């Protein structure tokens, strides 16, 4: 682990322990995007934002913590995109269209329900994203955030930026428990993004000058990570062919 990785992990460990010891989440939240108490109230507070009400397309992570937000998106008639777990497909997103669902919003918004009721597709078939809901372990008031360490949220956003589906006009939101809000500086690398809003059951915090990566940062990706994610492996192979001199 690099020094930045170690610093991020130290923040995660502290927040997981604080959440569990403080009653903000169940003990099995350790090592995960926490399914925090108050997630339903947080979804309601998020839904009151003008940015939510104006959004027609929402991309949300598939973790349990954001289930109430995904349900609310479908009930509010928004086109919902969820990542395929671990992006383990050349078509790494599920599209859930509330106008076409044959099951309830509650069922479709779950991981298993999305796989059954949603349409799997690649970025070339997706619509521009108005609002991104990202799962987080910790976030500070400047908008810097960290997930559980696997890096999928950063990769999903970077992939969507490269496809011009996430832009500077896209609003990125972190719904969290108040105990996940930290005062620490959270170290950021080139591939990290920050959020426009932090939403808790009690308040909405607008963050100044949110940062966006320019897209995929190939130098930060290991060969194993590229090989494990089909859409990255395909893009990497395309890049390799373009860079290989043509032999007549």
C-alpha positions in Angstrom: 0.0 0.0 0.0 1.2 3.5 -0.7 1.2 6.2 1.9 -2.0 7.6 0.5 -3.6 4.2 0.6 -2.6 3.8 4.2 -3.9 7.2 5.1 -7.3 6.4 3.5 -7.5 3.0 5.2 -6.8 4.6 8.6 -9.8 6.9 8.1 -12.0 4.0 7.0 -11.0 2.0 10.0 -11.8 4.8 12.4 -15.2 5.6 10.7 -16.3 1.9 10.6 -15.5 1.6 14.3 -17.2 4.9 15.2 -20.3 4.0 13.3 -20.6 0.6 14.9 -19.7 1.7 18.4 -22.0 4.8 18.1 -25.0 2.8 16.9 -25.0 4.3 13.4 -24.8 1.0 11.7 -24.9 -2.7 12.4 -21.7 -4.6 13.2 -21.6 -6.3 9.9 -21.1 -2.9 8.2 -17.3 -3.2 8.9 -15.4 -3.5 5.6 -18.4 -2.4 3.5 -20.2 0.7 2.3 -22.2 1.0 5.6 -25.9 0.3 5.6 -26.5 3.1 8.0 -29.5 3.9 10.2 -31.4 6.8 8.9 -31.0 5.9 5.2 -34.7 6.3 4.5 -34.7 9.9 6.0 -31.6 10.7 4.0 -33.3 9.6 0.8 -36.2 11.9 1.6 -33.9 14.8 2.3 -32.1 14.2 -1.0 -35.4 14.0 -2.9 -36.2 17.5 -1.7 -33.2 19.1 -3.5 -34.0 21.0 -6.7 -31.2 19.1 -8.4 -33.0 15.8 -7.6 -36.3 17.1 -8.8 -34.9 18.3 -12.1 -32.9 15.1 -12.7 -34.3 12.6 -15.2 -31.4 10.2 -15.1 -29.8 8.9 -11.9 -26.8 6.6 -11.5 -26.5 4.9 -8.1 -24.2 2.3 -6.7 -25.7 -1.1 -5.9 -24.9 -1.2 -2.2 -27.6 -1.8 0.5 -27.0 1.7 2.0 -28.4 3.4 -1.1 -31.4 1.1 -1.6 -33.9 3.8 -0.3 -32.4 6.3 -2.8 -32.8 3.8 -5.7 -36.4 3.1 -4.7 -37.2 6.8 -4.6 -35.6 7.4 -8.0 -37.9 4.7 -9.6 -40.9 6.0 -7.7 -40.2 9.5 -8.9 -40.1 8.3 -12.5 -36.4 8.6 -13.1 -34.3 6.4 -15.4 -32.0 4.6 -13.0 -28.6 3.1 -13.8 -26.9 0.7 -11.5 -23.5 -0.8 -11.9 -23.2 -4.5 -12.5 -21.5 -5.8 -9.3 -17.7 -5.5 -9.8 -18.3 -4.3 -13.3 -18.0 -7.9 -14.3 -19.4 -7.5 -17.9 -18.7 -5.8 -21.2 -22.1 -4.2 -20.5 -21.3 -3.0 -17.0 -24.6 -1.2 -16.1 -28.2 -2.1 -15.5 -30.8 0.3 -16.9 -34.1 0.4 -14.9 -36.9 2.3 -16.7 -39.8 2.8 -14.3 -42.2 2.9 -17.2 -41.3 -0.6 -18.2 -40.9 -2.4 -14.9 -42.9 -5.6 -14.4 -42.1 -5.7 -10.7 -42.3 -3.1 -7.9 -39.8 -0.3 -7.4 -38.7 -2.0 -4.2 -37.9 -5.2 -5.9 -36.3 -3.7 -9.0 -34.0 -1.5 -6.9 -32.3 -4.5 -5.1 -29.2 -6.1 -6.6 -31.0 -9.3 -7.5 -34.1 -7.5 -8.8 -32.0 -5.2 -11.0 -30.4 -8.2 -12.6 -33.8 -9.7 -13.4 -35.8 -6.6 -14.2 -33.2 -4.3 -15.7 -31.6 -4.2 -19.1 -27.8 -4.7 -19.2 -26.0 -2.3 -21.4 -22.7 -0.6 -22.2 -21.9 3.1 -22.0 -22.5 3.6 -25.7 -26.2 2.8 -25.1 -26.7 5.0 -22.0 -28.2 8.5 -21.7 -26.3 11.4 -20.1 -26.4 11.3 -16.3 -28.0 14.2 -14.4 -27.2 13.0 -10.9 -24.8 10.4 -9.4 -25.4 8.8 -6.0 -22.1 7.4 -4.7 -21.6 5.0 -1.7 -19.0 6.3 0.7 -17.4 5.2 3.9 -16.2 8.7 4.9 -16.6 12.2 3.5 -15.4 15.6 4.6 -17.0 19.0 4.2 -14.9 19.8 1.2 -16.5 16.9 -0.6 -13.5 14.5 -0.6 -14.7 11.0 -0.1 -13.5 7.4 0.2 -15.3 4.2 -0.4 -14.4 0.8 0.9 -11.2 0.6 -1.1 -12.0 -1.5 -4.1 -12.1 1.5 -6.4 -15.2 0.7 -8.4 -17.0 4.0 -7.8 -14.1 5.9 -9.2 -13.8 3.6 -12.2 -17.5 3.8 -12.9 -17.5 7.6 -12.8 -14.2 7.8 -14.9 -15.8 5.5 -17.5 -18.9 7.6 -17.7 -16.7 10.8 -18.0 -14.8 9.3 -20.9 -18.1 8.6 -22.6 -19.2 12.2 -21.9 -22.2 10.9 -19.9 -20.9 12.5 -16.7 -19.8 16.2 -17.1 -19.2 19.2 -14.9 -23.0 19.7 -15.0 -23.7 16.3 -13.4 -24.4 16.5 -9.7 -22.6 14.0 -7.5 -24.1 13.3 -4.0 -22.9 11.3 -1.0 -25.7 10.1 1.3 -24.2 9.2 4.6 -24.8 8.9 8.4 -23.5 12.0 10.4 -20.8 9.7 11.9 -19.4 9.3 8.5 -18.7 13.0 8.2 -15.1 13.6 9.2 -13.0 16.7 9.8 -9.9 15.0 8.5 -8.2 16.0 5.3 -8.8 13.0 2.9 -5.9 12.5 0.5 -6.9 12.5 -3.1 -5.2 11.1 -6.2 -5.7 11.9 -9.9 -8.4 9.3 -10.3 -10.5 10.4 -7.2 -13.6 12.5 -7.6 -15.3 14.6 -4.9 -19.0 15.3 -4.4 -21.2 18.4 -4.8 -23.5 17.5 -1.9 -23.3 15.5 1.3 -26.8 14.5 2.5 -27.4 13.1 6.0 -30.8 12.5 7.8 -30.3 15.9 9.4 -28.7 18.2 6.9 -27.6 19.0 3.3 -24.0 20.2 2.9 -23.0 21.9 -0.4 -19.3 21.4 -1.2 -17.3 24.1 -3.0 -15.3 23.3 -6.1 -15.9 19.6 -6.5 -13.2 17.9 -8.5 -13.6 15.5 -11.4 -11.0 13.2 -13.0 -10.4 13.7 -16.7 -11.4 10.0 -17.2 -9.6 6.7 -16.7 -6.1 7.1 -15.3 -4.5 4.0 -16.9 -1.2 4.5 -14.9 -3.1 3.9 -11.7 -4.6 0.6 -12.8 -2.8 -2.6 -12.2 -2.7 -5.4 -14.8 -4.8 -7.5 -12.5 -7.5 -4.8 -12.2 -7.7 -4.3 -15.9 -7.9 -8.0 -16.6 -10.7 -8.4 -14.0 -13.0 -5.8 -15.5 -14.0 -6.8 -19.1 -14.8 -3.3 -20.3 -11.4 -2.1 -19.2 -9.6 -5.0 -20.7 -11.3 -4.3 -24.0 -10.4 -0.6 -24.0 -6.8 -1.4 -22.9 -6.5 -3.8 -25.8 -7.8 -1.2 -28.2 -5.3 1.3 -26.9 -2.5 -1.2 -27.3 -3.4 -1.9 -30.9 -3.5 1.9 -31.7 -0.1 2.4 -30.2 1.5 -0.6 -32.0 3.2 0.5 -35.2 1.5 -0.9 -38.3 3.6 -3.4 -40.2 2.9 -3.6 -44.0 
